[in-house]
Amino acid sequence: MNKTPLKAQHWLIFAIVAVLFFAWGAWLMRSSEVQPVANLQQWRDALLQPLAEDGLTLRDVQALAAGELWLEPRLDGARLSYRATLEGDEGEWSLQAELALSKNQRDSLMAAQGLRPGDAGVALDESLAEQMAAFTIASLNLGAPQALASERLAASFGQPRLTLELADGRAWVYPQWGLTVHLQGDDVALLHAVPRRAFAPQR
């Protein structure tokens, strides 16, 4: 009796089982990988990188998200910010971009609106946002959706160059983008970005 075909069948079955086993293992590995945040690459290129180079304007931010200009008559000086909402796969992100204004420009806006330090903030007319579209952005805040795991941000941006322990959590610092990521526990709370020169050593 010829046993060769039977042995061949055994080897074929073994090979099929081995292939299925390795395919299953590969699928498990892929399914356990941390997924990056889908929109952060786009926002890094459209917002963080230009801001790091001190070249982000209100017009750039408006092109990404419709919003409103808000004048805040704070006791330490008036601030003019553009507020909007960014739609991400994980939920809504709140955006607040502060415009770079001189003291005279801030004082003029306060006077035009009839406001004094300490008054409540007000939304400004849309026509003013159009007039100020070329103004530079001084800083940017992105408030993250709830329960956004910090490991997913690390999968998007890489590991931070510096980690700081804060009174209310931790901060990851990415000086190449002028970016500080504030964490609460293991979740991302806020992304705060400024021009990269702010991270340069003071002489």
Buried (B, 14 or more C-beta within 10 A) or exposed (E): EEEEEEEEEEEEEEEEEEEEEEEEEEEEEEEEEEEBBEBBEEBBEBBBBBBBEBEBBBBBBBEBBEBEBBBBBEEEEBBBBBBBEBEBEBEEBBBBBBBBBEEEBBEEBBEEBEBEEEBEBEEBEEEBBEEBBEBBBBBBBBBBBEEBBBEBBBBBBEEBEEEEEEEEBBBBBBBBBBBBBBBBEEBBBBBBBBBBEEBEEEE
